[in-house]
Amino acid sequence: MTATWTRTIGRVAFINCDPLFTGLDPSWSVLAAPPSWLTGHVLRKDCVLAPIPAADYARHHDELVLVPDVGISSAGEVGSVLLFGKESIEQMRTIAVPTDSASSVALLEWIVKERNLDVIYTKMGPDLDGMLEVADGALVIGDRALDGAALHPDLVQMDLSQAWVERTGFPMVFGVFVARADTPRALVAAAHEALLDRLVAFETQPGARAAVLKRAHAHTHLPMDRLDRYFGEVFNRLSPNDHLGLHAFLEHACGLDARPRWAWEALAPMA
């Protein structure tokens, strides 16, 4: 582990968190990586806090604390966590799942269990064509899911977020911002404030929103109108109702019995 903490915030290497990072105070360094990789980076003290799969928080809840207000959630269709295939999920016997996001896989497994289906999973790299060569279905997330849906709309069988919301009535929280439980509270608070500053700008300033859309377009090449709609499907501000959805997901899909720990309750008070 590093000897000292650095002013580094982890971010997912997708567009999901662009509203939080576009125009971020340059005094903060940014470490971009796939969601599941960021879990290891936080645990190794490579960054102060980072968005990780909610399922990874459940796995490491004794070492991590949840940072409030920010995350990755949806109240319905999300468009970036999709099950592709030529047949409906009820007809699938094998599904290829990605290795880079624990929450989407846990959610898929919960949906399959809820429907009493018998499915064999294969973990592999997130390539839609390659996944469908070896399995009946393919779970694809992030920018690749958005691209896949644009190129192969006939193969989209299920939006997993929409399936969760329809079944439970709760929002689906895919990603949570976390810090190690021994992180200096002042450092977490400063990183939290920097992210909230950008989120408020995105929510209230047309110019800041336009900058986010421009950055996302440069990364994905998706039409601006689709990106504008996407940032109305995915939210980075967690509401009290999102907290209820998160707790339901952690309990029912991840098997977490312990009460989630939030940063301002768990971290040592600032001197």
N, C-alpha and C positions, 0 to 999 in steps of 0.2 A: 504494500500500500504506500501511497505517497506520504511524505512526512508532513506536509502542510496542505491545507485546503487552498484551492485556486478559484478565481472568479470565473467559473465555467458552468454553463447550463447545457444540459443535454437536450437534443431535439430529435424527433423522428425524422427519418430521411424520406418522408412523404410530405404532401401539402397540407395535411390535417392541422398542423399547428402554425401555419404561415401567419395567421392574425396575431399570434403571440410573439413572433420573432422578426417580422418585417419591420425594420427601423429600430431594432433593439439597441439600447444604450451600448455604444462601442466599448465601454469599459468591461463588458462581459464577453468572454469567449464562448463560442458555440461548438458543441461536439455533436455532429450529426451521425446517426446510425439507425439501423432497423430497430423496431420497438424492443424485441427480446434482447438485443445486444445491450441496450441502454440499462437494463437491469444489472448486468454485470459491471457496467461502468459506474453506476451509483454505488454498488456494494464495494467497489475498489477505491472509492473516493476520487474517481476521475472527474466528477462534476458534483456541484452542490445539490442539484435536484434535476430530475428529468421525467418526461412522460414515459411510463412503461405500461405493458398490458396489465389490466386489472387482475387477471389470473396470476401474473407473476407477483403482484403484491400479496395475494392470498398465500402463495408459496413461501414468501419471505417476510411475512407480517411481523415476525418477532424481531427483525432487524431494521425494518423500515417504518416510516410514518407517512401518512397522507398529507399533502399540502392542499389547503382548501381553495375553493373558488375556480380553479382552472383544471381542465381535463379535456377529454374527447368524448362527446356524447351525442346521442341522437334521440329524437322523440318519435321516430318512424323510419321511413325509407332513408337509407344513408348513401346508397350508390357505390360505396367503396368496400363493402364486405359482402361478396356475392358468391353464390353457388352456381357454377356453370355445368351444363351437361345437355345431352340430347333428350334425356328423359327426366321426368319428375323425380323428386327425392324419394318418393315411395317405391320407385322402380329401380333405384340405384342399389347395387350390392357392394361396390367399392367406390371410395372417395379419396382423392389425393388432397392432402392438406399441406399448407406451407410450414416451413420451419421457423419463420420469423415473426410470428404473432400468436402468443398463447391464448389471448382472450377470444379471438375468432374461432379457434379450434375448440376451446371449452364450450363456447356458445353453440357451435354445430353439434358437438357431442350431446349437449343438453337437449337440443331440438330433436335429434335422432332418438334419444331415450324417451322423451315425452310422446313421441309418435309410435313407440314400440317397434322401431325398425331394426333390422339386422344388417349392420354395415361393417365392412372391413376398411380400416384407414391405412393409407400409405403416406408417409412423410417424405417430402421432396422439395426441391427448389421451386420458387413461385413462377413457373412458366406455364401459361394456360395450355398451349398446344401440347407440350410435353406431358403435362398432367393428364390430359384427356386421351393420350395414347396408351396410358397404363391403367386408367380407372374410368368408371362410368361418370363420375362427377369430379369437379375441381373447385376447391375453395380458394379464392383469390382475393387479396385485400389491397387497399391503398390505390396508388396511381395505376397499377396494373389492372385492377378491377375496373376503374373508370375507363381505361383504354380498351379493355376487353369488351365491356358493354357497348362502347361506341362502334367497335369493329364487328362484334358478333352478338347483336341484340337477341337473335333467335336462340342463343345458348343460355341466356340468363334464366335460371329456374327459381331462384329465391334470393331476396334481400334479407340477410339474417337479422339485421336490426329490426326491420318491420315485423318479422316473424316473432321476435321477442316481445315487442310492444303489443302486438295483437294477442299474444298468449297471456302476458302478465299485467298489462296496463301500465307498466313502468317504463321510463326512458331506459335506453341501453347505454351504459358507460363502458366504452372499450378501453380507454386509456386514462390513467391517473398520474398526477405528478407526485413524486415521492422524494424523500430525503432519507439518508441514514439516520437512525435514532440518536446517534451521537454527534450529528452535525451542529456546529454553533448556531444557535437560534438567530442571532443577528444576521448571519450570512444567508440563511434560508429566507428571512424576512426581506432582505434586500433583493434577492433574486425574485421572490414572489412579487414585490412591488414593481420591479422592472417589467415583468410579464404582464401584470395587470395594467400598467401604463399603456402598453401597446394594445391590449384588448379593448380598453376604454376608447382609445383612438380609433380602432377599427369599427367599433360600435357607433361612434358619434361623429366621426369626421369623414366626409365623402372622399377626400383626398387620400386618407390612410387606407380606406377600403379599396380604392382604385389601385393603390400600390400593391396591395396583397393580391388582387386579381391579376395584375400585370406579372408579378413574380410567379404565380401559379401557372399562368399561361406559358411563360418562358420555359418552365420545367416540364409541363405535360403536353403543351400544344393543343389542349382542348379548347373548344370555342369559349369565348368570354361569357356568353349567356349561360352555358352549362356550368362554368365555374361559379358564376354569380348565384346560380340555383344551388350548387353544392354547398356553398357557405351559408345557406339557409337550411341545409339538411344536417350538417355537422356543426356542433357548437363547442366552443372552448370555455364557456362560462358554466360552471356547475351550479344548478339551482337546488333548493331543498328537495324538490321532487327527484332530481338526479341522484341525490344522496340515497333516497329510498330505493331507487333502481339499482344503484351500486351495491347496497347492502343485500338486496335480493339476489343479485348475480353472484356475489361472493359466497353467499350461503348455499344457494340451490345449484349453481353451475360449478362452483369451485370447492364446495364442501368446507368453507371456513366457518368454524363455530365461534371463534373468538371475536370480540367486538373490535371493529377497525379503530386504529389509533390515528388521531389527527394531530398535526404538527404543534399547534399552539397549546394543546393539552399535554403533549408528551415531551416536547423539547424543554430543556432547562431554561428558566426565565433569564432574560437579558439583565446584566448587572446595571 
